[in-house]
Amino acid sequence: MTDKPVPRLVNSREIYQGRIISVRSDDIELEDGNVVRRDVVDHPGAVVIVPVDKEGRVLWVSQYRYAARKTLLELPAGTLEEGEEPIECARREIQEETGFSGRDWTAMGGFYSAPGFTSEYLYAFVVTGLEEAEAHPDEDEDIDVVPLSEAEALAKIDAGEVEDAKSIAAFFLWLRRKQEGKRT
């Protein structure tokens, strides 16, 4: 990949400040001198977790997502709190959403969710050695845990029953690591 010149920021205005995100509108000058506007959703970052139980099943969660206006099947995930390390967020979220804690954690890298308009970066983890713990879902979460074998999860993805990009991406990162014989 060849590095291209970074556009020069000309002006930035905060449009909205919310509980999790903020929105700003930036005017940037491109290499050719043209000034264009870019709207950006700033996000503190998040984690997505592939929890694998002793039977080799992945624990998915089913929950209603207001923005999508439907119940989605997803991997456990959550937003980083200020100053929180990704692994600590992952440990917190797995227990909150599934009622399990994990012994063996492996970082699988990460990715931007939609870099065309948001700064959200997701850190992906796989966890094994699951042990029951007390679930602590957020007050606005109604979550069901759905254990699926690898084949069942692939069938749901192929059938369009998993529509969450971060979950699909993390699941395939895990599958690739597994197929290459890397620690999972």
C-alpha positions in Angstrom: 0.0 0.0 0.0 1.3 3.4 -1.0 0.8 6.2 1.5 -1.1 9.1 0.0 -1.0 12.7 1.4 -3.4 13.2 4.4 -6.0 15.8 3.8 -5.5 19.0 5.7 -8.2 19.9 8.3 -9.6 23.3 7.5 -12.5 23.5 10.0 -14.3 21.2 12.5 -17.7 21.6 14.2 -19.2 19.4 16.8 -22.8 18.6 15.7 -23.9 16.3 18.5 -22.5 14.9 21.8 -24.3 11.8 23.1 -23.7 9.2 25.8 -21.5 7.0 23.6 -20.9 8.8 20.3 -20.3 12.3 19.1 -20.8 13.7 15.6 -18.7 16.3 14.0 -18.5 17.9 10.5 -15.0 18.5 9.1 -14.0 20.6 6.1 -10.8 19.1 4.7 -8.6 20.2 1.9 -7.6 17.5 -0.6 -4.3 17.2 -2.4 -5.8 18.9 -5.4 -6.8 22.0 -3.3 -10.6 21.2 -3.3 -12.3 21.6 0.1 -14.9 18.9 0.9 -17.0 18.1 4.0 -16.8 14.9 5.9 -19.3 14.0 8.7 -17.7 11.7 11.3 -19.2 9.7 14.1 -16.6 9.5 16.9 -16.8 6.3 18.9 -14.5 5.3 21.8 -13.9 1.8 20.4 -15.3 -1.6 21.3 -14.6 -5.3 21.6 -16.1 -8.4 20.1 -15.6 -11.8 21.6 -15.8 -15.4 20.3 -16.5 -17.5 23.4 -15.9 -21.2 22.8 -17.3 -23.6 25.4 -15.9 -27.0 26.3 -18.0 -28.7 23.6 -16.5 -26.4 21.0 -19.7 -24.4 20.5 -19.6 -20.7 20.2 -21.8 -18.7 22.5 -23.9 -16.2 20.5 -26.3 -13.7 22.0 -29.8 -12.8 20.7 -31.0 -9.3 21.5 -33.3 -6.6 20.1 -31.4 -3.8 18.4 -33.4 -0.6 18.2 -31.5 0.9 15.3 -32.1 -2.2 13.2 -35.6 -2.5 14.5 -35.3 -6.3 15.0 -33.7 -9.0 17.1 -30.2 -9.9 15.9 -27.9 -12.9 16.6 -24.5 -11.5 17.5 -21.3 -12.4 19.3 -20.9 -10.8 22.7 -19.5 -7.3 22.4 -19.4 -3.9 24.1 -18.1 -0.4 24.1 -14.8 0.6 25.8 -15.2 2.8 28.8 -12.9 5.8 29.2 -9.4 4.6 30.0 -10.4 0.9 29.8 -8.0 -1.6 28.1 -9.7 -3.8 25.4 -9.0 -7.0 27.3 -10.6 -5.7 30.5 -13.6 -4.6 28.4 -13.9 -8.0 26.9 -13.7 -9.7 30.3 -16.4 -7.4 31.6 -18.7 -7.8 28.6 -18.5 -11.7 28.4 -19.7 -11.9 32.0 -22.4 -9.2 31.6 -23.9 -10.7 28.4 -23.4 -14.4 28.8 -23.0 -15.2 32.5 -19.6 -16.8 31.9 -16.1 -15.8 32.6 -13.1 -17.1 30.6 -9.7 -18.4 31.6 -7.8 -18.4 28.3 -7.9 -15.2 26.2 -6.3 -14.7 22.8 -6.3 -11.4 20.9 -7.1 -11.9 17.2 -6.5 -8.3 16.0 -9.1 -5.8 15.1 -10.9 -3.8 12.4 -12.8 -0.6 11.8 -16.6 -1.1 11.7 -17.3 1.4 8.9 -14.3 3.8 8.3 -16.2 5.8 5.7 -18.0 7.6 8.5 -17.0 6.4 12.0 -13.8 6.1 14.0 -15.1 2.9 15.8 -12.3 0.3 16.0 -13.2 -3.2 17.3 -10.7 -5.4 19.1 -11.5 -9.1 18.5 -10.8 -11.8 21.1 -11.4 -15.6 21.5 -11.9 -17.0 24.9 -11.9 -20.6 26.1 -12.0 -22.2 29.5 -15.5 -20.8 30.2 -16.8 -21.0 33.7 -20.3 -20.0 34.9 -20.4 -16.5 36.5 -23.3 -14.2 37.3 -24.6 -12.3 34.3 -24.9 -8.5 34.7 -26.7 -7.2 31.5 -27.1 -3.5 31.2 -30.5 -2.3 32.4 -31.7 -1.9 28.7 -30.5 -5.3 27.6 -32.7 -8.4 27.3 -30.2 -11.1 26.1 -30.6 -14.8 25.4 -27.4 -16.9 25.0 -27.5 -19.2 22.0 -24.7 -21.9 21.8 -24.0 -22.9 18.2 -21.7 -25.4 16.7 -19.4 -24.2 14.0 -21.6 -25.8 11.3 -24.8 -24.3 12.8 -23.2 -20.8 12.9 -22.0 -21.1 9.3 -25.5 -22.2 8.2 -27.1 -19.2 10.0 -24.6 -16.9 8.4 -25.2 -18.5 4.9 -29.0 -18.2 5.4 -28.7 -14.5 6.3 -29.8 -15.1 9.9 -26.6 -13.4 11.2 -26.6 -9.8 9.9 -24.1 -8.2 12.3 -20.9 -7.4 10.5 -18.6 -7.4 13.6 -19.9 -10.9 14.5 -19.3 -12.3 11.1 -15.9 -10.7 10.9 -14.8 -12.0 14.3 -16.2 -15.5 13.7 -14.3 -15.8 10.4 -11.1 -14.5 12.1 -11.5 -17.3 14.7 -12.2 -19.9 12.0 -9.1 -18.9 10.1 -7.0 -19.1 13.2 -8.5 -22.5 14.0 -7.9 -23.9 10.5 -4.3 -22.6 10.6 -3.8 -24.4 13.9 -3.1 -21.2 15.9 -4.0 -21.0 19.6 -7.7 -20.3 20.0 
